[in-house]
Amino acid sequence: MNIWRQISFCMAVGLLAVLTAGPALAASVSGRASTVFEWFDDAQEDTALVGYQYLLLNGKDLGVDGLNFRGYGRLADDFADEVDIDSRLYYAYLEKRNLIQNLDFKLGRQFISTPAGASLMDGLHLEYRNLGPLGVKLFGGGDVTYYEGYNAEDWIVGTEVYGHFFDSLDVGVSYLQRWDDSELGNELFGLDVDYTFRNMLNLYSETQYDYLSDTVSYFLAGAKYFQSPQWSLRTEYLYSLPVFSSTSIYSVFAVEEYQELTAELEYRIAAGLRGYARYTRELYAEFDDANVYEVGLEKTRTGRFSGYLVGTLRDAGDSQDLYGAKVYGSYLFNQYLQAGAGAHFDVLERRLEDQDDETTSSRLWADATCFLTKKLSVQAKVERVESDLWDEYYRGRVRLNILF
């Protein structure tokens, strides 16, 4: 166990002890415990049986007014010994607003996100607010990764200065460094701008600049017109170029840029019901460009029913054409039972499972939730999946949730 994992482990254990002493310290504690069993086939068609124990903890006013704790992690094991499943600490940090006037802090494992980059970090995050229209964030600590070695010489440091001007303009400038085994791996600058004109037009942009390779690695620009309460129109342009650490062997290889143009019209049909039409032009350097059309209806739960119905068409010239559909419906029968079923046909969906790239084209599933009490529920899901890695496989999951 390396030094940063030791720090995170000790912090989690210590804070858990504080939380269990909550009544003596007049602290309030809430959270969720989830016990999950999952089975699925691996690439060799062997069936894995994985167990997870998730724990979400929120502690408020830990002996000091406004001193809070947030924590979330899991223990995991494959009882069939077919796949490697890791236990993880997703986040565990103390936070205090107004440590001194206008100064907030977070200490521990936490997710940080700026236009210059994002990471899971073991460290300290400070934010000083109300410097006129400005605010300043400073952060630094160990750069956590779940897929590679992580040691005391993997660091991340950065800052962000943001401001609110003229009642409708938000601007942020950020800077981030990553150090891999004591060597500088990334040096990135970020800029984001958001402006709303007369409560009818929102203009926004986000840019990331890679200083070590002297190139723009990410750029997003968009506009959304929303004057009418019934409909809105959004357009976006996206440019992306992969950024690798200077310490990675992949940094010496040429990479291809990706561009995307999107236009979406949304119409609110009724309370909780919307329809939309979306067009995306995917622009590739080495492959045929693709036109993707999507039309759909979405129903959020305002009564007993929720779901969606979506049709997709991907026209990619000499590349891969797809004519697909997505459908899902869920019904709340009573206060104790909710059930649903869905299907995605011929729509590419990508999910990263540990080190495996699982790209699927079709899924069929059924799910149900039984609300035993207000704080106790059981969820179950069974699905059939077709994957690019193998023809088909089945996955099942049962989850017991306890709120406290």
C-alpha positions in Angstrom: 0.0 0.0 0.0 1.6 3.3 -1.1 1.8 6.4 1.0 -1.3 8.2 -0.5 -3.5 5.1 -0.1 -2.3 4.9 3.5 -3.3 8.5 4.0 -6.7 8.0 2.4 -7.3 4.8 4.4 -6.3 6.4 7.7 -8.4 9.4 6.9 -11.5 7.3 6.1 -11.0 5.2 9.3 -10.5 8.2 11.5 -13.5 10.1 10.1 -15.6 7.0 10.5 -14.7 6.9 14.1 -15.7 10.5 14.5 -19.0 9.9 12.8 -19.8 7.0 15.1 -19.3 9.3 17.9 -21.8 11.7 16.3 -24.3 11.9 19.2 -21.6 13.0 21.7 -20.4 15.7 19.3 -24.0 16.8 18.3 -23.2 15.7 14.8 -25.9 14.5 12.3 -25.1 11.5 10.2 -26.9 10.3 7.1 -26.1 8.0 4.2 -26.8 4.9 2.3 -25.5 1.3 2.4 -25.9 -0.8 -0.7 -25.1 -4.5 -1.0 -24.9 -5.6 -4.6 -24.4 -9.0 -6.2 -23.7 -9.1 -10.0 -23.1 -11.9 -12.4 -21.9 -11.7 -16.0 -19.8 -13.5 -18.6 -16.2 -12.5 -19.4 -14.4 -12.7 -22.7 -13.7 -16.4 -22.2 -17.4 -17.1 -21.5 -16.7 -17.8 -17.8 -19.3 -16.4 -15.4 -18.1 -14.0 -12.8 -20.1 -13.5 -9.5 -19.1 -10.2 -8.0 -20.1 -8.8 -4.7 -20.0 -5.1 -3.8 -20.6 -3.3 -0.5 -21.1 0.4 -1.1 -21.2 3.0 1.7 -22.2 6.6 1.4 -21.7 8.8 4.5 -22.5 12.4 5.1 -21.7 13.9 8.5 -22.8 17.4 9.4 -21.5 19.8 12.2 -18.8 17.4 13.4 -18.2 19.1 16.8 -17.8 22.4 15.0 -20.6 24.3 13.4 -20.3 23.9 9.6 -17.6 21.2 9.6 -18.9 18.4 7.4 -17.7 15.1 6.1 -18.5 13.5 2.7 -17.5 9.9 2.0 -18.2 7.2 -0.6 -16.5 3.9 -1.3 -16.9 0.2 -1.9 -15.5 -3.1 -1.0 -15.5 -5.7 -3.9 -14.7 -9.3 -4.6 -15.3 -11.9 -7.3 -16.5 -15.0 -5.5 -15.9 -17.1 -8.7 -12.3 -15.8 -9.2 -12.9 -15.0 -12.9 -12.2 -11.3 -13.0 -10.2 -8.7 -11.1 -12.5 -6.3 -9.2 -11.0 -3.6 -7.0 -12.2 -2.0 -3.9 -12.3 1.8 -4.2 -12.5 4.9 -2.2 -14.3 7.4 -4.5 -14.2 10.3 -2.2 -13.7 11.1 1.5 -13.1 14.7 2.6 -13.7 17.2 5.3 -15.2 20.5 4.2 -15.8 23.8 6.1 -17.4 26.9 4.7 -16.1 30.2 6.1 -13.1 28.7 7.9 -12.3 32.4 8.1 -14.6 34.9 6.4 -15.1 34.0 2.7 -12.6 31.1 2.8 -13.8 27.5 2.3 -11.7 24.4 2.4 -11.9 20.7 1.5 -9.3 18.2 2.7 -9.1 14.6 1.6 -10.0 12.6 -1.5 -12.2 14.7 -3.8 -13.0 15.3 -7.4 -11.7 18.6 -8.9 -12.9 19.9 -12.2 -11.7 23.0 -14.1 -11.6 23.9 -17.8 -7.8 23.1 -17.6 -8.5 19.5 -16.5 -10.2 17.3 -14.0 -8.9 14.6 -11.6 -9.6 12.7 -8.5 -7.2 14.1 -5.9 -6.0 13.3 -2.4 -5.2 16.8 -1.1 -6.4 20.3 -0.2 -8.8 22.5 -2.0 -9.2 26.2 -1.0 -11.7 28.7 -2.3 -11.7 32.4 -1.4 -14.9 34.2 -2.4 -16.1 37.8 -2.7 -12.9 39.5 -3.9 -15.1 42.0 -5.5 -16.6 40.2 -8.4 -13.8 37.5 -8.3 -13.2 34.3 -6.6 -10.0 32.2 -6.4 -9.5 28.4 -6.1 -6.2 26.7 -5.2 -5.7 22.9 -5.0 -2.9 20.4 -4.8 -2.2 16.8 -3.7 -1.8 13.3 -5.0 -3.2 12.6 -8.5 -5.3 9.4 -8.1 -5.7 6.9 -10.9 -7.5 3.5 -10.7 -5.8 2.0 -13.7 -2.1 2.6 -13.2 0.4 2.7 -10.3 -0.2 5.6 -7.9 2.6 6.7 -5.5 3.8 9.7 -3.5 5.5 11.3 -6.6 2.2 11.5 -8.6 1.0 15.1 -8.0 -1.5 17.5 -9.3 -1.6 21.3 -8.6 -3.7 24.0 -10.0 -5.6 27.2 -9.6 -8.7 28.9 -11.0 -9.8 32.5 -11.0 -13.4 33.2 -11.8 -15.7 36.2 -11.8 -19.3 37.3 -12.3 -19.7 40.5 -14.3 -22.6 42.7 -15.5 -25.2 40.4 -13.9 -25.0 37.9 -16.8 -21.3 37.2 -17.7 -19.3 34.5 -16.0 -15.6 34.0 -16.8 -13.1 31.6 -15.5 -9.3 31.1 -16.1 -7.6 28.0 -14.8 -4.1 26.4 -14.7 -3.2 22.8 -13.9 0.0 20.7 -13.7 0.3 16.9 -13.4 3.5 15.2 -12.2 4.0 11.5 -13.0 6.7 9.9 -10.8 8.2 13.3 -10.1 8.3 14.3 -13.8 6.1 17.0 -15.3 3.5 15.1 -17.4 0.9 17.8 -18.3 0.7 21.6 -18.1 -2.7 22.9 -19.1 -4.5 26.2 -19.3 -8.3 26.6 -19.4 -10.8 29.3 -20.2 -14.6 29.2 -19.9 -17.1 31.9 -20.7 -20.8 32.0 -20.1 -23.1 34.9 -21.1 -26.9 35.2 -21.1 -28.5 37.9 -23.1 -31.9 39.3 -21.9 -33.0 35.9 -20.5 -33.4 34.5 -24.0 -30.0 33.6 -25.5 -27.2 31.8 -23.7 -23.7 31.8 -25.2 -21.0 29.6 -23.8 -17.5 28.5 -24.6 -14.8 26.3 -23.0 -11.1 26.0 -24.1 -8.2 23.9 -23.0 -4.7 24.6 -24.1 -1.8 22.1 -23.8 1.3 24.1 -23.1 3.8 21.3 -23.5 2.7 20.5 -27.1 1.7 24.1 -27.9 -1.8 23.2 -29.1 -5.4 23.7 -28.3 -6.5 20.2 -27.1 -10.2 21.0 -26.5 -12.7 23.7 -27.6 -16.4 23.9 -27.2 -18.6 26.8 -28.3 -22.4 26.8 -28.2 -25.5 28.9 -28.2 -29.0 28.2 -26.8 -32.1 30.2 -27.6 -34.8 29.7 -25.0 -37.1 32.8 -25.0 -40.3 30.7 -25.4 -41.2 28.4 -22.4 -42.4 25.8 -25.0 -39.3 25.3 -27.1 -35.6 25.9 -27.3 -32.9 25.6 -29.9 -29.3 24.7 -29.2 -26.2 24.6 -31.5 -22.7 23.5 -30.6 -19.2 23.1 -32.1 -16.8 20.7 -30.5 -13.0 20.2 -31.2 -11.0 17.6 -29.4 -7.4 16.4 -29.6 -6.1 13.6 -27.3 -3.7 14.8 -24.6 -1.2 12.3 -23.3 1.3 12.8 -20.4 4.8 13.7 -21.6 6.0 10.6 -19.6 3.7 8.3 -21.6 5.0 6.3 -24.6 1.8 7.4 -26.5 3.0 11.0 -26.4 5.4 10.3 -29.3 2.7 9.0 -31.6 0.6 11.2 -33.9 -3.0 11.7 -32.9 -6.0 12.7 -34.9 -8.3 15.5 -34.2 -12.1 15.1 -33.9 -14.7 17.7 -34.6 -18.4 17.7 -34.2 -21.3 20.0 -35.1 -24.6 19.6 -33.3 -28.1 21.2 -33.6 -31.0 20.3 -31.3 -34.6 21.5 -31.2 -36.5 20.7 -28.0 -40.3 21.1 -27.5 -42.1 20.8 -24.2 -45.3 19.0 -25.0 -46.7 18.9 -21.5 -45.6 18.7 -17.8 -42.8 16.1 -17.7 -43.0 15.4 -21.5 -40.6 16.7 -24.1 -39.9 15.9 -27.7 -36.6 16.6 -29.5 -34.8 16.4 -32.8 -31.0 16.3 -32.9 -28.6 16.4 -35.8 -24.9 15.7 -35.4 -22.1 16.0 -38.0 -19.1 13.9 -36.9 -15.9 15.0 -38.7 -12.9 12.6 -38.8 -9.4 13.1 -40.2 -8.9 9.6 -41.4 -12.4 8.2 -41.8 -15.6 9.2 -43.6 -17.6 11.9 -41.9 -20.9 10.7 -40.4 -24.3 12.3 -40.2 -26.3 11.2 -37.1 -30.0 12.0 -36.8 -32.0 11.4 -33.6 -35.7 12.0 -32.8 -37.2 11.2 -29.5 -39.8 11.6 -26.7 -38.9 11.6 -23.0 -41.3 11.4 -20.1 -40.0 12.1 -16.6 -42.1 10.8 -13.7 -44.9 13.2 -12.8 -47.3 10.4 -12.1 -46.9 6.6 -12.5 -45.2 6.4 -15.9 -41.8 7.4 -17.1 -39.7 6.4 -20.1 -38.4 7.4 -23.5 -38.7 6.4 -27.2 -35.9 7.4 -29.6 -35.1 6.7 -33.2 -31.5 7.0 -34.5 -29.9 7.0 -37.9 -26.2 7.1 -38.5 -25.1 7.6 -42.1 -21.4 7.2 -42.4 -20.7 6.7 -46.1 -18.3 3.8 -46.5 -18.0 3.4 -42.8 -20.5 1.9 -40.4 -24.2 2.8 -41.0 -26.7 2.2 -38.2 -30.5 2.3 -38.1 -31.4 2.0 -34.4 -34.0 2.6 -31.7 -34.1 3.1 -28.0 -37.2 2.4 -25.9 -37.8 2.2 -22.2 -40.8 2.3 -20.0 -41.2 2.2 -16.2 -44.4 2.1 -14.2 -45.0 2.8 -10.5 -47.7 0.2 -9.6 -48.1 1.3 -6.0 -46.0 2.6 -3.1 -44.2 -0.8 -3.0 -43.4 -1.7 -6.6 -41.9 -0.1 -9.7 -41.0 -2.1 -12.8 -39.7 -1.4 -16.2 -38.3 -2.9 -19.5 -36.2 -1.5 -22.2 -34.3 -2.2 -25.4 -31.6 -0.5 -27.4 -31.1 -1.8 -30.9 -28.1 -1.0 -33.2 -26.9 2.0 -31.3 -23.3 2.1 -30.3 -22.8 2.6 -26.6 -19.4 2.6 -24.8 -18.7 1.7 -21.3 -15.3 1.2 -19.6 -15.2 -1.8 -17.3 -11.9 -1.5 -15.5 -9.4 -2.1 -18.3 -11.8 -3.6 -20.9 -13.4 -1.4 -23.6 -16.9 -2.8 -23.8 -18.7 -1.4 -26.8 -22.2 -2.8 -27.3 -24.6 -2.5 -30.1 -27.8 -3.9 -28.6 -29.3 -4.5 -25.1 -32.5 -5.9 -23.8 -33.4 -5.6 -20.1 -36.0 -5.7 -17.4 -35.8 -4.1 -14.0 -37.8 -3.7 -10.8 -37.6 -1.9 -7.5 -39.4 -3.0 -4.4 -39.8 -0.3 -1.7 -40.1 -2.4 1.5 -40.1 0.7 3.7 -39.2 4.4 3.2 -35.6 3.5 4.0 -35.3 0.0 2.7 -35.5 -1.1 -1.0 -34.4 -3.9 -3.3 -33.5 -3.5 -6.9 -33.0 -6.1 -9.6 -32.0 -6.0 -13.3 -31.5 -8.6 -15.9 -30.1 -7.8 -19.4 -29.0 -9.5 -22.6 -26.2 -7.7 -24.4 -24.6 -8.0 -27.8 -21.0 -6.8 -27.8 -18.2 -6.2 -30.3 -16.0 -8.5 -28.2 -18.4 -11.5 -28.3 -21.8 -12.4 -29.8 -24.0 -12.1 -26.7 -23.9 -12.4 -22.9 -26.2 -12.0 -20.0 -25.8 -9.8 -16.9 -27.8 -9.7 -13.7 -27.8 -7.5 -10.7 -29.5 -7.4 -7.3 -29.1 -4.5 -4.9 -30.2 -4.0 -1.3 -30.3 -0.3 -0.3 -30.5 0.9 3.3 -31.0 4.6 4.0 -30.0 6.0 7.4 
